[in-house]
């Protein structure tokens, strides 16, 4: 079996690595200690502070993205050392997200229930 899913029916959005890293750090500021989820929406990345949802503006991107939820700490790990564009492949809220860096490194991040 393959670990990296076939991306044929995935949607792809291209972000600047630094912009996405900054947004994920902002999510970390708002996220409750036990809730590490970052919910990608068309215009925001949402998290929960333990009492109510918090929205962080999503950095500019090119392409399309399916709503999905991932652990923001894993996204930060995937972005360590990344420079330039990062392609984020999403299918739906139940499928893994694939973060593909300009240097060819791919990270598969399993979804969290949203």
MDTraj code that builds the backbone (N, CA, C; nanometers):
import mdtraj as md
import numpy as np

residues = "UNK UNK UNK UNK UNK UNK UNK UNK UNK UNK UNK UNK UNK UNK UNK UNK UNK UNK UNK UNK UNK UNK UNK UNK UNK UNK UNK UNK UNK UNK UNK UNK UNK UNK UNK UNK UNK UNK UNK UNK UNK UNK UNK UNK UNK UNK UNK UNK UNK UNK UNK UNK UNK UNK UNK UNK UNK UNK UNK UNK UNK UNK UNK UNK UNK UNK UNK UNK UNK UNK UNK UNK UNK UNK UNK UNK UNK UNK UNK UNK UNK UNK UNK UNK UNK UNK UNK UNK UNK UNK UNK UNK UNK UNK UNK UNK UNK UNK UNK UNK UNK UNK UNK UNK UNK UNK UNK UNK UNK UNK UNK UNK UNK UNK".split()
xyz = np.array([
    [0.0833, -0.1186, 0.0000],
    [0.0000, 0.0000, 0.0000],
    [0.0873, 0.1243, 0.0000],
    [0.0316, 0.2283, -0.0541],
    [0.1038, 0.3548, -0.0591],
    [0.0678, 0.4419, 0.0612],
    [0.1666, 0.5098, 0.1153],
    [0.1428, 0.6016, 0.2263],
    [0.0913, 0.7352, 0.1730],
    [0.1502, 0.7820, 0.0637],
    [0.1078, 0.9086, 0.0046],
    [-0.0074, 0.8782, -0.0906],
    [-0.1235, 0.9404, -0.0671],
    [-0.2389, 0.9096, -0.1519],
    [-0.2217, 0.9623, -0.2939],
    [-0.2921, 0.9000, -0.3872],
    [-0.2972, 0.9493, -0.5239],
    [-0.3714, 1.0825, -0.5206],
    [-0.3163, 1.1846, -0.5834],
    [-0.3721, 1.3186, -0.5731],
    [-0.4649, 1.3540, -0.6882],
    [-0.5089, 1.2546, -0.7643],
    [-0.5919, 1.2781, -0.8815],
    [-0.7183, 1.3580, -0.8558],
    [-0.7909, 1.3281, -0.7480],
    [-0.9152, 1.3995, -0.7203],
    [-0.9025, 1.4968, -0.6029],
    [-0.7810, 1.5330, -0.5688],
    [-0.7557, 1.6307, -0.4626],
    [-0.7588, 1.7720, -0.5189],
    [-0.7916, 1.8690, -0.4344],
    [-0.7823, 2.0100, -0.4696],
    [-0.6465, 2.0586, -0.4209],
    [-0.5873, 2.1533, -0.4924],
    [-0.4536, 2.2016, -0.4576],
    [-0.4546, 2.3528, -0.4399],
    [-0.3997, 2.3972, -0.3277],
    [-0.3802, 2.5397, -0.3003],
    [-0.2315, 2.5615, -0.2767],
    [-0.1787, 2.6697, -0.3313],
    [-0.0366, 2.7014, -0.3141],
    [-0.0229, 2.8228, -0.2239],
    [0.0502, 2.8045, -0.1148],
    [0.0739, 2.9096, -0.0157],
    [0.2208, 2.9484, -0.0163],
    [0.2500, 3.0683, 0.0307],
    [0.3866, 3.1061, 0.0640],
    [0.4170, 3.0409, 0.1987],
    [0.5300, 2.9742, 0.2102],
    [0.5632, 2.8999, 0.3325],
    [0.5611, 2.9907, 0.4557],
    [0.6179, 3.1091, 0.4460],
    [0.6257, 3.1982, 0.5622],
    [0.4868, 3.2469, 0.6038],
    [0.4009, 3.2774, 0.5057],
    [0.2652, 3.3216, 0.5379],
    [0.1854, 3.2129, 0.6075],
    [0.1968, 3.0897, 0.5592],
    [0.1255, 2.9789, 0.6216],
    [0.1819, 2.9485, 0.7596],
    [0.3131, 2.9569, 0.7742],
    [0.3766, 2.9344, 0.9053],
    [0.3262, 3.0384, 1.0062],
    [0.3188, 3.1650, 0.9661],
    [0.2699, 3.2716, 1.0551],
    [0.1253, 3.2468, 1.0966],
    [0.0423, 3.2039, 1.0018],
    [-0.0980, 3.1749, 1.0336],
    [-0.1079, 3.0588, 1.1322],
    [-0.0268, 2.9556, 1.1142],
    [-0.0304, 2.8401, 1.2052],
    [0.0163, 2.8796, 1.3454],
    [0.1139, 2.9689, 1.3530],
    [0.1580, 3.0165, 1.4853],
    [0.0459, 3.0949, 1.5531],
    [-0.0292, 3.1731, 1.4756],
    [-0.1431, 3.2470, 1.5309],
    [-0.2512, 3.1511, 1.5783],
    [-0.2731, 3.0439, 1.5059],
    [-0.3689, 2.9413, 1.5490],
    [-0.3248, 2.8851, 1.6832],
    [-0.1942, 2.8617, 1.6979],
    [-0.1414, 2.8089, 1.8232],
    [-0.1651, 2.8992, 1.9415],
    [-0.1652, 3.0300, 1.9186],
    [-0.1910, 3.1267, 2.0259],
    [-0.3349, 3.1140, 2.0739],
    [-0.4280, 3.0905, 1.9809],
    [-0.5700, 3.0852, 2.0146],
    [-0.6181, 2.9467, 2.0560],
    [-0.5480, 2.8428, 2.0176],
    [-0.5955, 2.7066, 2.0420],
    [-0.5905, 2.6723, 2.1913],
    [-0.6939, 2.6035, 2.2371],
    [-0.6939, 2.5534, 2.3741],
    [-0.5848, 2.4473, 2.3861],
    [-0.5350, 2.4252, 2.5058],
    [-0.4229, 2.3331, 2.5251],
    [-0.4501, 2.1927, 2.4736],
    [-0.5719, 2.1449, 2.4852],
    [-0.6024, 2.0095, 2.4418],
    [-0.6638, 2.0046, 2.3021],
    [-0.6895, 2.1205, 2.2431],
    [-0.7527, 2.1253, 2.1114],
    [-0.6531, 2.1863, 2.0137],
    [-0.5824, 2.1029, 1.9407],
    [-0.4774, 2.1494, 1.8502],
    [-0.5237, 2.1542, 1.7048],
    [-0.6521, 2.1655, 1.6837],
    [-0.7044, 2.1563, 1.5480],
    [-0.7007, 2.2911, 1.4759],
    [-0.6640, 2.2843, 1.3496],
    [-0.6719, 2.3984, 1.2590],
    [-0.7684, 2.3579, 1.1489],
    [-0.8804, 2.4281, 1.1381],
    [-0.9813, 2.3965, 1.0373],
    [-0.9628, 2.4919, 0.9197],
    [-0.9222, 2.4385, 0.8061],
    [-0.9059, 2.5193, 0.6864],
    [-1.0422, 2.5452, 0.6247],
    [-1.0755, 2.6716, 0.6077],
    [-1.1977, 2.7177, 0.5414],
    [-1.1545, 2.8061, 0.4246],
    [-1.2465, 2.8463, 0.3364],
    [-1.2058, 2.9283, 0.2207],
    [-1.1351, 3.0597, 0.2562],
    [-1.1733, 3.1266, 0.3645],
    [-1.1105, 3.2555, 0.3939],
    [-1.0453, 3.2636, 0.5312],
    [-1.0598, 3.1608, 0.6132],
    [-1.0010, 3.1628, 0.7474],
    [-0.9496, 3.0244, 0.7856],
    [-0.8674, 3.0256, 0.8888],
    [-0.8283, 2.9014, 0.9560],
    [-0.8894, 2.9133, 1.0944],
    [-0.9751, 2.8207, 1.1314],
    [-1.0452, 2.8281, 1.2586],
    [-0.9822, 2.7346, 1.3609],
    [-0.9901, 2.7756, 1.4852],
    [-0.9496, 2.6913, 1.5968],
    [-1.0469, 2.7177, 1.7101],
    [-1.0249, 2.6592, 1.8248],
    [-1.1156, 2.6758, 1.9376],
    [-1.0328, 2.7040, 2.0613],
    [-1.0734, 2.8062, 2.1362],
    [-0.9968, 2.8438, 2.2551],
    [-1.0491, 2.7786, 2.3821],
    [-1.1402, 2.6839, 2.3682],
    [-1.1987, 2.6171, 2.4836],
    [-1.3363, 2.6714, 2.5166],
    [-1.3661, 2.7939, 2.4734],
    [-1.4964, 2.8538, 2.4972],
    [-1.5725, 2.8821, 2.3690],
    [-1.5018, 2.9323, 2.2682],
    [-1.5680, 2.9681, 2.1427],
    [-1.4690, 2.9575, 2.0270],
    [-1.5202, 2.9456, 1.9056],
    [-1.4306, 2.9394, 1.7892],
    [-1.3545, 3.0705, 1.7703],
    [-1.2325, 3.0590, 1.7236],
    [-1.1484, 3.1740, 1.6914],
    [-1.1064, 3.1608, 1.5457],
    [-1.1092, 3.2700, 1.4708],
    [-1.0720, 3.2668, 1.3296],
    [-0.9428, 3.3446, 1.3071],
    [-0.8528, 3.2868, 1.2306],
    [-0.7275, 3.3511, 1.1911],
    [-0.7368, 3.3706, 1.0398],
    [-0.7118, 3.4926, 0.9902],
    [-0.7181, 3.5118, 0.8449],
    [-0.6225, 3.4173, 0.7732],
    [-0.6713, 3.3582, 0.6681],
    [-0.5882, 3.2665, 0.5908],
    [-0.4966, 3.3488, 0.5006],
    [-0.3708, 3.3103, 0.4881],
    [-0.2825, 3.3854, 0.3985],
    [-0.3261, 3.3682, 0.2533],
    [-0.2875, 3.4620, 0.1690],
    [-0.3219, 3.4523, 0.0270],
    [-0.2738, 3.3200, -0.0300],
    [-0.3554, 3.2633, -0.1161],
    [-0.3166, 3.1396, -0.1825],
    [-0.3757, 3.1363, -0.3221],
    [-0.3199, 3.0503, -0.4030],
    [-0.3664, 3.0304, -0.5396],
    [-0.4231, 2.8889, -0.5479],
    [-0.5374, 2.8733, -0.6096],
    [-0.5944, 2.7404, -0.6271],
    [-0.7210, 2.7219, -0.5472],
    [-0.7490, 2.5988, -0.5108],
    [-0.8716, 2.5639, -0.4410],
    [-0.8380, 2.4698, -0.3268],
    [-0.9206, 2.4741, -0.2236],
    [-0.8940, 2.3931, -0.1061],
    [-1.0242, 2.3387, -0.0502],
    [-1.0262, 2.2113, -0.0169],
    [-1.1441, 2.1510, 0.0459],
    [-1.1387, 2.1775, 0.1961],
    [-1.2533, 2.2026, 0.2609],
    [-1.2525, 2.2192, 0.4059],
    [-1.1948, 2.0948, 0.4729],
    [-1.1012, 2.1143, 0.5625],
    [-1.0404, 2.0010, 0.6318],
    [-0.9829, 2.0484, 0.7635],
    [-0.9633, 1.9562, 0.8554],
    [-0.9077, 1.9880, 0.9859],
    [-0.7845, 1.9047, 1.0140],
    [-0.6766, 1.9709, 1.0580],
    [-0.5520, 1.9017, 1.0900],
    [-0.4947, 1.9591, 1.2191],
    [-0.4036, 1.8862, 1.2784],
    [-0.3342, 1.9331, 1.3976],
    [-0.2332, 2.0399, 1.3538],
    [-0.2484, 2.1626, 1.4046],
    [-0.1619, 2.2722, 1.3607],
    [-0.0146, 2.2460, 1.3928],
    [0.0125, 2.1691, 1.4973],
    [0.1523, 2.1398, 1.5324],
    [0.2195, 2.0561, 1.4239],
    [0.1440, 1.9661, 1.3623],
    [0.1989, 1.8851, 1.2534],
    [0.2260, 1.9710, 1.1304],
    [0.1391, 2.0700, 1.1061],
    [0.1622, 2.1614, 0.9937],
    [0.2896, 2.2418, 1.0176],
    [0.3091, 2.2899, 1.1401],
    [0.4324, 2.3635, 1.1715],
    [0.5552, 2.2755, 1.1511],
    [0.5458, 2.1482, 1.1895],
    [0.6573, 2.0549, 1.1662],
    [0.6851, 2.0403, 1.0169],
    [0.5780, 2.0313, 0.9367],
    [0.5940, 2.0156, 0.7918],
    [0.6575, 2.1396, 0.7288],
    [0.6364, 2.2551, 0.7907],
    [0.6868, 2.3808, 0.7347],
    [0.8268, 2.4184, 0.7836],
    [0.8820, 2.3411, 0.8779],
    [1.0166, 2.3723, 0.9279],
    [1.1169, 2.3692, 0.8134],
    [1.1875, 2.4783, 0.7961],
    [1.2900, 2.4867, 0.6931],
    [1.2364, 2.5115, 0.5533],
    [1.1044, 2.5193, 0.5370],
    [1.0464, 2.5415, 0.4046],
    [1.0633, 2.6862, 0.3627],
    [1.0970, 2.7046, 0.2376],
    [1.1072, 2.8380, 0.1789],
    [1.0316, 2.8351, 0.0476],
    [0.9751, 2.9484, 0.0099],
    [0.9038, 2.9545, -0.1172],
    [0.7650, 2.8942, -0.1078],
    [0.7118, 2.8482, -0.2199],
    [0.5744, 2.7975, -0.2206],
    [0.5609, 2.6587, -0.1586],
    [0.4453, 2.6387, -0.0964],
    [0.4082, 2.5088, -0.0402],
    [0.2716, 2.4736, -0.0983],
    [0.2621, 2.3579, -0.1607],
    [0.1336, 2.3129, -0.2151],
    [0.0640, 2.2264, -0.1107],
    [-0.0620, 2.2600, -0.0861],
    [-0.1431, 2.1853, 0.0095],
    [-0.2538, 2.1158, -0.0696],
    [-0.2528, 1.9832, -0.0656],
    [-0.3505, 1.9024, -0.1383],
    [-0.4545, 1.8512, -0.0385],
    [-0.5811, 1.8826, -0.0639],
    [-0.6900, 1.8376, 0.0234],
    [-0.8013, 1.7778, -0.0619],
    [-0.8703, 1.6804, -0.0046],
    [-0.9812, 1.6160, -0.0760],
    [-1.1126, 1.6430, -0.0039],
    [-1.1172, 1.6088, 0.1235],
    [-1.2361, 1.6300, 0.2060],
    [-1.1929, 1.6193, 0.3518],
    [-1.2893, 1.6320, 0.4408],
    [-1.2548, 1.6314, 0.5835],
    [-1.2153, 1.4951, 0.6384],
    [-1.2284, 1.3899, 0.5576],
    [-1.1953, 1.2552, 0.6037],
    [-1.0655, 1.2003, 0.5457],
    [-1.0089, 1.2696, 0.4496],
    [-0.8897, 1.2212, 0.3791],
    [-0.7656, 1.2954, 0.4267],
    [-0.6494, 1.2307, 0.4200],
    [-0.5265, 1.2983, 0.4627],
    [-0.4951, 1.4184, 0.3736],
    [-0.4329, 1.5184, 0.4328],
    [-0.3842, 1.6345, 0.3580],
    [-0.2369, 1.6091, 0.3258],
    [-0.1948, 1.6524, 0.2089],
    [-0.0550, 1.6366, 0.1688],
    [0.0048, 1.7757, 0.1525],
    [0.1112, 1.8017, 0.2270],
    [0.1842, 1.9276, 0.2188],
    [0.3116, 1.8997, 0.1409],
    [0.3252, 1.9643, 0.0272],
    [0.4376, 1.9404, -0.0632],
    [0.5217, 2.0670, -0.0730],
    [0.6446, 2.0560, -0.0267],
    [0.7356, 2.1710, -0.0259],
    [0.8084, 2.1841, -0.1588],
    [0.8640, 2.3025, -0.1820],
    [0.9371, 2.3296, -0.3057],
    [1.0589, 2.2393, -0.3207],
    [1.1185, 2.1968, -0.2073],
    [1.2369, 2.1109, -0.2131],
    [1.2025, 1.9635, -0.2365],
    [1.0726, 1.9341, -0.2608],
    [1.0303, 1.7980, -0.2932],
    [0.9859, 1.7145, -0.1746],
    [1.0032, 1.7644, -0.0544],
    [0.9624, 1.6895, 0.0649],
    [0.8105, 1.6953, 0.0775],
    [0.7493, 1.5791, 0.1017],
    [0.6048, 1.5705, 0.1193],
    [0.5739, 1.5240, 0.2606],
    [0.4721, 1.5843, 0.3189],
    [0.4243, 1.5459, 0.4512],
    [0.2777, 1.5070, 0.4384],
    [0.2430, 1.3904, 0.4874],
    [0.1038, 1.3456, 0.4895],
    [0.0528, 1.3674, 0.6307],
    [-0.0545, 1.4452, 0.6435],
    [-0.1107, 1.4757, 0.7757],
    [-0.2528, 1.4230, 0.7794],
    [-0.2767, 1.3333, 0.8726],
    [-0.4095, 1.2730, 0.8852],
    [-0.5081, 1.3761, 0.9408],
    [-0.6343, 1.3666, 0.8984],
    [-0.7332, 1.4657, 0.9415],
    [-0.7796, 1.4420, 1.0848],
    [-0.8308, 1.5506, 1.1431],
    [-0.8975, 1.5432, 1.2730],
    [-1.0443, 1.5673, 1.2450],
    [-1.1302, 1.5088, 1.3223],
    [-1.2747, 1.5307, 1.3037],
    [-1.3082, 1.6765, 1.3297],
    [-1.3874, 1.7337, 1.2385],
    [-1.4272, 1.8740, 1.2547],
    [-1.5778, 1.8869, 1.2603],
])
top = md.Topology()
chain = top.add_chain()
for i, resn in enumerate(residues, 1):
    res = top.add_residue(resn, chain, resSeq=i)
    for name in ("N", "CA", "C"):
        top.add_atom(name, md.element.get_by_symbol(name[0]), res)
traj = md.Trajectory(xyz[None], top)
